[in-house]
Amino acid sequence: MSWIIEEKGFNKNNIELNGNKFMLGNGYMGYRGTLEEFGKDRLVACNLLGLYDRVGDKWREPVNAPNGFYTRLSCDDEQLGLPVSQTTGHRQSLDIYSGLHKRESTFTTSAGNGVSIETERFLGLSDVHLMCMKYSLKAAGSCRIVIETGIDGEVWDINGPHLKDMRPAVKQELIVLNSVTGELGCPVSVAEGLDIPFAAHMDIKMEDRCILRCISFEAQPGESYTFYKYVAVYTGNDIDRTESPTAVSGAAEEACLAAKGRGYIQLAAENAALWEERWKMSDVKIHGDEDAQKALRYSIYHLLSIAPSHSDRASIPARGLSGQVYKGAIFWDTEMFMLPFFLYTNPGIARNLMRYRVHTLDGARRKAAEYGYRGAYYAWESQDTGDDACTHFNVTDVFTGRPMRTYFRDKQIHISTDVVYGIWQYYRLTGDESILLEGGAEVILECSRFLISYAYFKKDKNRYEILDVTGPDEYHERVNNNAFTNMMVKHTLEVAVKTLELLKSKHAAAYEKLMAELDFNPELDALREMNDLLYIPQPDGRSLVIEQFDGYHRLEDISLQELKGRIINPNEYLGGGNGIAATTKILKQADTVLMLNLFKDRYPHEVKKANWEYYEPRTEHGSSLSPCVYALLAADTGNPEWAYKYFLKTATIDLTGESKQYAGTIYIGGTHPAANGGAWMAAILGFGGVGFDGSAVAINPKLPSAWSSLEFKLNLKGQLYTVVIDKTSVTIKSRPENTAGIDFSVAGKLLSCKAGGSISSGYNQNNL
């Protein structure tokens, strides 16, 4: 079934992969797909969104909460659990339709008794602080069972420990583990309640950084024993800081008691119903290709499970909520690769993602000032305040063990342009001007001010240039006139001009107030001049190839196979000052191809095709962001079979685990939400050929041969549509509750779809 992800049998080598593969999430926290008896040595984590801590001079990273699902089992004083105990069967599964993790294991004791356990667990959607678990066991023969279950405060940290002053407590029928973070003293409380509907003796056991219930009873042959756990997690970020120090613990206890009062069965049913609601707008149906169907739904599941629906002060980290990798930071990945999914299916979450950038504007201002510039220079690795968590020495040389100077933090200026791109896309696709009035316009103008401050004016050429930058292709640092960066700068300046025109014409008071607060009037002439005179690399007159940056064509032109033959250590970094790719044309990812995707309407078919064919064999795909970009442009230029290859690579990355685990000596494993978003984009924007400029929707399908049809939903300016594409026709249905119509252009034929109506049109994708 395309809704069930499962693995039969236990392989200890897959513990890390399965932690990612079977993870649960609800936007507030992510719980790795580990087994109940596992501890921190097997990478158990309940990763919290937006709560960070720093230990000593190590980098700041997100905090993992104490593990409220921790449970270990003994039969006749013999502890049972993986990977140590002998099993006659094991199955782990994830139902992505209802956000439910299941586990089944049958152990054989040294005395020959068989003990089976079944568990299921979920994270709350209606109450994002809640975790619930059902645990059942059955023994073949009479035996004494001891279950130790509670809250384990020995959590997995990369640069921890982050929690101190752990204080276990018993609060009537609850157990609680209170702690605070080391850097800022932020309280973290986990409360646990238990339902045991069978006779058993129970004691409370307090270990170092751990509080457990010890449940013991005599098990009868073949009889099933089931108990239910209710866990609530709260931090100081969730309450008013003026409240008493015990307020966090009190909130956790109250939520836990409320859940226990409602009961597991009711909570599980309500949670499944909420997941079903999410899927109603998000699901994509692929007919004729079960593997692609499962991979795409799995990608969408990850996006749904990490979406911050509860807050506009947090965004989606580069590794989602699968752990502390990449410092739990928010990268440009969010705007470029995840935002489109939410824009077309759940604009409310898209708004939250962009509001996060508004809230962190002051951090971007501080970074610009740090480097001597004006305006807002957004962080390469952004955390809660928007200050840059990235270091100047971000990779370790595997040969010398020394940290390597990289230029991710100080030269990837495109991050400010990516933020503007995201805000403007949100405005265009939703028509929601409030995003501009409530801080978005300020972000746009401050990013433009930074770019004006950063740019060089070449008097002899009468043009502005963007020099000394690093593009997304990090194998080539400190280059001049990176095609992607320059075009994104141009777009930012254009957006700034349009924003000012919009505010001045429709919101005059807001315009005057903003111009005064930012003292932006002196910038107007420079803004317009730079917009007119900015240099944008152009296609070569013969080859039509756009040089990725100045001097790229002078680099050594070798094959990817030849480059890989020069690798000495499989974990060595290929970029930087001494990386073997840095002096060659081999790219981590093709910035030019990405630029042509984002601005496809500005370039003719021949230019896009020529650049895809030129850069494809020269791209190493060292980033999980790269394959979907090639899928999108391949589909756009009429090669869906090549696009399909890259789509599958993108959509299956978290199922197969086939991705880079190290950059130098730094661990970079975890889930890949940008690739998950890229899979959706490849399917809908690529194969579906969907594009929306805010007024009319273009649909130019390019289905791969394996797909007989593609069906998906669109949320456009609050109007909901179902689109069905088969090999020869496109059908669009407007929901009955829609209040307005919208125009669709199907293979160049303009059609109007009225509220509650339906339209169909034939097409020939060979002619598109």
Secondary structure, 3 states (H helix, E strand, C coil): CCCEEEEECCCHHHHHHHHHHCCEECCCEEECCCCCCCCHHHCCCEEEEEEEECCCCCCCEEEECCECCCEEEEECCEEECCCCCCEEEEEEEEECCCCEEEEEEEEECCCCCEEEEEEEEEECCCCCCEEEEEEEEEECCCEEEEEEEEEECCCCCCCCCCEEEEEEEEECCEEEEEEEECCCCCEEEEEEEEECCCCCEEEEEEECCEEEEEEEEEECCCCEEEEEEEEEEEEHHHCCCCCCCCHHHHHHHHHHHHHHHHCHHHHHHHHHHHHHHHHHHHCCEEECCHHHHHHHHHHHHHHHHHCCCCCCCCCCCCCCCCCCHHHHCECCHHHHHHHHHHHHHCHHHHHHHHHHHHHCHHHHHHHHHHCCCCCCCCCCCECCCCCECCCCEEEECCCCCCEEECCHHHHCCHHHHHHHHHHHHHHHHHCCCHHHHHHHHHHHHHHHHHHHHHCEEECCCCEEECCCECCCCCCCCCECCCHHHHHHHHHHHHHHHHHHHHHHHHCHHHHHHHHHHHCCHHHHHHHHHHHHHECCCCCCCCCCCCCCCCCHHHCECCCHHHHHHCCCCCCCCCCCCCCCCCCECCECCCHHHHHHHHCHHHCCHHHHHHHHHHHHHHECCCCCCHHHHHHHHHHHCCCHHHHHHHHHHHHCHHHHCCCCCEECCEECCCCCHHHHHHHHHHHHHHHCCEEECCCEEEECCCCCCCCCEEEEEEEECCEEEEEEEECCEEEEEECCCCCCCEEEEECCEEEEECCCCEEEEECCHHHC
